[in-house]
Amino acid sequence: MSELKSLPVDESQDLASAENQIVGALPKMVEAGHDATLKTAFQKHLTQTRGRVEPLKSALVLMGEDAKSKSCKGMKGLLEEGEETIGEGQERDERVADLA
């Protein structure tokens, strides 16, 4: 594959992976949140993120590529940190946990 074609494919696969990882993490964030406004914001973000996944997959199909052939390591690391924060939040005041 030429570099000109591989760059948008690689970046689109990375984005698709990141968005899919966020879709998996946001329900946990909704559940962990205490404040109704925060929970609503997480739920809205989940809906918006789901709406970005399909166009990315469609773009990759149009390029003749697989949307699942790459994993976004950066998002994986961020979400691991988020899991840790959620776990720590179980021992904190609700307001502090939501802020974290």
C-alpha positions in Angstrom: 0.0 0.0 0.0 1.4 3.4 -0.9 2.2 5.9 1.9 -0.4 8.3 0.6 -3.1 5.6 1.1 -1.7 4.0 4.3 -1.7 7.3 6.3 -5.5 7.9 6.1 -6.2 4.2 6.6 -3.9 4.0 9.7 -5.4 7.2 11.2 -8.9 6.1 10.5 -8.3 2.7 12.0 -6.8 4.4 15.1 -9.8 6.7 15.4 -12.2 3.8 15.0 -10.4 1.9 17.7 -10.4 4.9 20.0 -14.1 5.6 19.5 -15.0 1.9 20.1 -13.0 1.9 23.3 -14.8 5.0 24.5 -18.2 3.4 23.7 -17.2 0.6 26.0 -16.0 2.8 28.8 -18.8 5.5 28.9 -21.5 3.2 30.4 -19.1 2.5 33.3 -18.7 6.3 33.7 -22.4 6.8 33.7 -22.8 4.2 36.4 -20.0 5.5 38.5 -21.2 9.1 38.4 -23.4 10.5 41.2 -24.5 13.9 40.0 -27.5 13.7 37.6 -26.0 16.4 35.3 -22.7 14.5 35.0 -24.5 11.3 34.3 -26.5 13.0 31.6 -23.4 14.5 30.0 -21.7 11.1 29.9 -24.9 9.5 28.4 -25.0 12.3 25.7 -21.3 11.8 25.0 -22.0 8.0 24.6 -24.7 8.7 22.0 -22.5 11.1 20.1 -19.6 8.7 20.1 -21.7 5.9 18.8 -22.7 8.2 16.0 -19.1 8.6 15.0 -18.2 4.9 14.8 -20.3 3.9 11.8 -19.0 6.7 9.5 -15.5 5.7 10.3 -16.2 2.1 9.6 -17.9 3.1 6.3 -14.9 5.2 5.3 -12.6 2.3 5.9 -14.8 -0.1 3.9 -14.8 2.4 1.0 -11.0 2.3 1.2 -11.1 -1.5 1.1 -9.8 -1.8 4.7 -10.9 -3.4 8.0 -11.9 -1.1 10.8 -10.7 -3.5 13.5 -7.1 -4.2 12.4 -5.5 -1.6 14.7 -5.8 -0.8 18.4 -5.4 2.7 19.7 -2.8 2.4 22.5 -3.2 6.0 23.6 -7.0 5.6 24.3 -6.3 2.3 26.0 -4.0 4.0 28.4 -6.4 6.8 29.1 -9.2 4.4 29.8 -7.0 2.4 32.1 -6.4 5.6 34.1 -10.1 6.2 34.1 -10.8 2.7 35.5 -8.3 3.4 38.3 -10.0 6.7 39.0 -13.4 5.1 39.2 -12.1 2.5 41.6 -10.5 5.1 43.8 -13.8 7.1 43.7 -15.6 4.3 45.6 -13.7 5.4 48.7 -14.2 9.1 48.2 -17.0 11.6 48.9 -19.4 11.5 45.9 -18.6 15.1 44.9 -14.9 14.4 44.9 -15.4 11.2 43.0 -17.4 13.0 40.4 -14.8 15.7 40.1 -12.1 13.1 39.6 
